[in-house]
Amino acid sequence: QVQLLESGGGSVPAGGSLRLSCEISANIGGVITAVGWYRQAPGKQRDLVAGIATDGNVKYSDSVKGRFTITRDGLYNSQTVWLQMNNLMIVDTATFYCTAARGFTVYWGQGTPVTVPS
């Protein structure tokens, strides 16, 4: 069983910053490998925002490059993943989801909303 607990969402004016956190905990049964953040805006599909692969490589969607930074801390089955979001724009409004992979299974958090009012 893998549990993900997200926090840090909220409403921020355009140009502002937020930092999302995701605490990941898992029981014995395999280590957590890749982690990431996805987002889903109202009426749109869920898309990758940023991810850290098993080998440490980091990937960002083109829309957030230079503005968002993903980092992780911890080992094996207890990790924390952060998403630092700077220069937020109205189009960043969405529910953000943390993900963690273990084996061939991807686990999802419950989501945390981010709103950048127009």
Sine and cosine of phi, psi and omega as CSV:
sin_phi,cos_phi,sin_psi,cos_psi,sin_omega,cos_omega
0.00,0.00,0.72,-0.69,0.02,-1.00
-0.85,-0.52,0.75,-0.66,0.01,-1.00
-0.88,-0.48,0.66,-0.75,0.02,-1.00
-0.80,-0.60,0.77,-0.64,-0.01,-1.00
-0.81,-0.58,0.93,-0.37,-0.04,-1.00
-1.00,-0.10,0.45,-0.89,0.10,-0.99
-0.39,-0.92,0.23,-0.97,0.09,-1.00
0.96,-0.29,-0.12,0.99,0.02,-1.00
-0.95,0.32,0.19,-0.98,0.02,-1.00
0.29,-0.96,-0.24,-0.97,0.01,-1.00
-0.95,-0.32,0.72,-0.69,-0.05,-1.00
-0.58,-0.81,0.64,-0.77,0.02,-1.00
-0.92,0.38,0.37,-0.93,0.04,-1.00
-0.82,0.58,0.69,-0.72,-0.05,-1.00
1.00,-0.05,-0.19,0.98,-0.03,-1.00
-0.99,0.12,-0.07,-1.00,-0.05,-1.00
-0.75,-0.66,0.46,-0.89,0.13,-0.99
-0.59,-0.81,0.44,-0.90,0.12,-0.99
-0.81,-0.58,0.87,-0.49,0.05,-1.00
-1.00,-0.03,0.59,-0.81,0.05,-1.00
-0.84,-0.55,0.51,-0.86,0.05,-1.00
-0.64,-0.77,0.90,-0.43,0.06,-1.00
-1.00,-0.08,0.84,-0.54,-0.06,-1.00
-0.92,-0.38,0.78,-0.63,0.07,-1.00
-0.69,-0.73,0.60,-0.80,-0.04,-1.00
-0.60,-0.80,0.50,-0.87,0.06,-1.00
-0.99,0.13,0.02,-1.00,0.01,-1.00
-0.91,0.41,0.72,-0.69,-0.01,-1.00
0.45,-0.89,0.28,0.96,-0.02,-1.00
0.79,-0.62,0.49,-0.87,-0.06,-1.00
-1.00,-0.03,0.43,-0.90,0.11,-0.99
-0.96,0.26,0.76,-0.65,-0.01,-1.00
-0.95,-0.31,-1.00,-0.10,-0.04,-1.00
-0.97,0.24,0.53,-0.84,0.08,-1.00
-0.72,-0.69,0.32,-0.95,-0.01,-1.00
-0.14,-0.99,0.05,-1.00,0.08,-1.00
-0.80,-0.60,0.72,-0.69,0.12,-0.99
-0.88,-0.48,0.25,-0.97,0.10,-1.00
-0.59,-0.81,0.44,-0.90,0.01,-1.00
-0.67,-0.74,0.90,-0.43,0.06,-1.00
-1.00,0.07,0.39,-0.92,0.00,-1.00
-0.82,0.58,0.79,-0.61,0.04,-1.00
0.97,0.22,0.13,0.99,-0.04,-1.00
-0.83,-0.56,0.22,-0.98,0.00,-1.00
-0.98,0.20,0.27,-0.96,0.02,-1.00
-0.99,0.11,0.79,-0.61,-0.08,-1.00
-0.82,-0.57,0.46,-0.89,0.08,-1.00
-0.93,0.36,0.72,-0.69,0.10,-1.00
-0.98,-0.18,-0.78,0.62,-0.02,-1.00
-0.36,-0.93,0.50,-0.87,0.01,-1.00
-0.48,-0.88,0.43,-0.90,0.09,-1.00
-0.87,-0.50,0.87,-0.49,-0.04,-1.00
-0.98,0.18,0.13,-0.99,-0.02,-1.00
-0.84,0.54,-0.59,0.80,-0.03,-1.00
-1.00,0.08,0.10,1.00,0.04,-1.00
1.00,-0.06,-0.14,0.99,0.04,-1.00
-0.89,0.45,0.62,-0.78,-0.03,-1.00
-0.92,-0.40,0.66,-0.75,0.02,-1.00
-0.77,-0.64,0.64,-0.77,0.05,-1.00
-0.80,-0.60,0.51,-0.86,0.17,-0.99
-0.95,0.32,0.46,-0.89,-0.05,-1.00
-0.86,0.51,-0.53,0.85,-0.09,-1.00
-0.94,0.33,-0.28,0.96,-0.05,-1.00
-0.89,-0.46,-0.08,1.00,-0.01,-1.00
-0.83,0.56,0.73,-0.68,0.00,-1.00
1.00,0.07,-0.19,0.98,-0.01,-1.00
-0.89,-0.45,-0.56,0.83,-0.04,-1.00
-0.94,-0.35,0.52,-0.85,0.06,-1.00
-0.70,-0.72,0.78,-0.63,0.05,-1.00
-0.97,-0.26,0.69,-0.72,0.06,-1.00
-0.65,-0.76,0.33,-0.94,0.03,-1.00
-0.63,-0.77,0.40,-0.92,0.05,-1.00
-0.58,-0.81,0.46,-0.89,0.01,-1.00
0.97,-0.25,0.08,-1.00,-0.05,-1.00
-0.68,-0.73,0.44,-0.90,0.16,-0.99
0.79,0.61,-0.95,-0.32,-0.17,-0.99
-0.97,-0.25,0.22,0.98,0.08,-1.00
-0.65,-0.76,0.96,-0.29,-0.07,-1.00
-0.65,-0.76,0.36,-0.93,0.14,-0.99
-0.80,-0.59,0.70,-0.72,0.00,-1.00
-0.85,-0.53,0.73,-0.69,0.02,-1.00
-0.89,-0.46,0.47,-0.88,0.14,-0.99
-0.76,-0.64,0.96,-0.27,0.06,-1.00
-1.00,0.07,0.84,-0.54,-0.06,-1.00
-0.88,-0.47,0.89,-0.46,0.00,-1.00
-0.90,-0.43,0.34,-0.94,0.03,-1.00
0.76,0.64,0.77,0.64,-0.04,-1.00
-0.90,0.43,0.58,-0.81,-0.02,-1.00
-0.85,-0.52,0.29,-0.96,-0.02,-1.00
-0.83,0.55,-0.61,0.79,-0.04,-1.00
-0.93,0.36,-0.16,0.99,0.05,-1.00
-0.99,0.15,-0.14,0.99,0.02,-1.00
-0.85,0.53,0.85,-0.53,-0.06,-1.00
-0.06,-1.00,0.16,-0.99,0.22,-0.98
-1.00,-0.07,0.79,-0.62,-0.05,-1.00
-0.98,-0.20,0.71,-0.70,-0.04,-1.00
-0.85,-0.52,0.72,-0.69,0.10,-1.00
-1.00,0.02,0.58,-0.82,0.04,-1.00
-0.74,-0.67,0.46,-0.89,0.06,-1.00
-0.59,-0.81,0.68,-0.73,-0.01,-1.00
-0.96,-0.29,0.66,-0.75,0.12,-0.99
-0.64,-0.77,0.89,-0.45,-0.13,-0.99
0.90,0.44,-0.77,-0.63,0.01,-1.00
-0.99,-0.16,0.17,0.99,-0.05,-1.00
-0.95,-0.30,0.70,-0.72,0.08,-1.00
-0.94,-0.33,0.78,-0.62,-0.01,-1.00
-0.96,-0.28,0.52,-0.85,-0.08,-1.00
-0.84,-0.55,0.57,-0.82,0.16,-0.99
-0.99,0.17,0.00,-1.00,-0.07,-1.00
-0.99,0.11,-0.21,0.98,0.03,-1.00
0.99,-0.10,0.56,-0.83,0.08,-1.00
-0.72,-0.70,0.77,-0.63,-0.10,-1.00
-0.99,0.16,0.62,-0.78,0.11,-0.99
-0.82,-0.57,0.81,-0.59,-0.02,-1.00
-0.82,-0.57,0.79,-0.62,0.10,-0.99
-0.88,-0.47,0.99,-0.17,-0.13,-0.99
-0.91,0.42,0.52,-0.85,0.04,-1.00
-1.00,0.09,0.00,0.00,0.00,0.00
